[in-house]
């Protein structure tokens, strides 16, 4: 049973008309408001004629309004969460602030998640802990950036850590704007504090050089690069979001994931038929995420945030805060490639605050942190435990077998087709409990599948030789985890 609606009921007539819960209608409409506010913010509050403080104030007030409209009094949790974290950031020494911030951020989020789980609030309605999940990423990322900038020596940092290191703690207005701005308050994603400040202060675009040499002449004779327009790419991402919403409302309802554990279907359906339905139902569940993340990306771009330099051909790249690459997901030929392109800002956060900072058991620790961040639903932990096995087994398989299939283009194509099919089957098997939430559906599902892929992955780990993972010193750090490469590397692809 869903909890009572705490946000606005102004759109209740529209909710009844389209047969959707009013909280979901509020969420989508507020995303639309944020999208419309983006171009206005970019043009009328442009940093060339508006001070950073005004931009921070307006972005924060709009974000507060959207949060209150969607979540009502639950917004007080957001205020308390950010207030406590801001106090820690300024009261705890830079050598230890990252630890305290991580414990408090994940601890507070977990308590709220437990309340959601006990009250059964989040399953059937818009979960107020969604914005808090993004805030947790921002709070902990900034704490680690302050730790790197004020509590460590430069020679101890990787290239990425040096770039993101914060040398001065933010003031209250900057901190509130970073966490409450209207661009990311509802659907994220997380971005680094330095990138956000660069956008608000107006040097996120001018920091890049256009290879084609396009520039504007200034009265004083100086040459600055023309600021690229984001509207074309924002419209494309909006179109993807609308198409994804349509797929979600049709395919998502036609192929419910919970039908995988329907007693009659399990009893009468053949194993192959149930495998096929598993793949179809999980595929049908993805457009919901495609919609939210594509629309969030469009909102940021429309406001002028997300510029990430130029390609070699001189085309502007607007993927700084992109959270998903749909083509790479649907064509992924490995478990790693899939995760590299799914919820990429969260992967980057996990890599930055956990994986890159551990010398031992980094993969297991990162999956556990991801599970704690996602919440307390038992299905999440089934997925992340299975994900650990899948990730380790996939790495072992690739290291031992892949080089045997590279001597011929035809053989390589066949290898890619087989790995594409097995990757997507493994992904569907792994994430099904995540979508089902509860322990009983997860146990019923894996039991109906005879734990077949679990057994197969364990056999792979027992039989095939495991090559030790080489951890690299910070100065030569490369992306080995399921993460995202550095910014310049993306431009050269």
Secondary structure by P-SEA (a helix, b strand, c coil): ccccccccccaaaaaaaacccaaaaaaaaaaaaaaaaaaaaacccccccccaaaaaaaaaaaaaaaaaacccccaaaaaaaaaaaaaaacccccccaaaaaaaaaaaaaaaaaaaaaaacccccccccaaaaaaaaaaaaaaaaaaaaacccccccccaaaaaacccccccaaaaaaaccccccccccccccaaaaaaaaacccccccccccbbbbbccccccccccccaaaaaaaaaaaaaaaaaaaaaaaaaccccccccccccccccaaaaaaaaaaaaaaaaaaaaaaaaaaaaaaaaaccccccccccccccccccccccaaaaaacccaaaaaaccaaaaaaaaaaacccccccaaaaaaaaaaaaaacccaaaaaaaaaaaaaaaaaaaaaacccccccccaaaaaaaaaaaaaaaaaaaaaaacccccccaaaaaaaaaaacaaaaaaaaaaaaccccccbbbbccccccccccccccaaaaaac
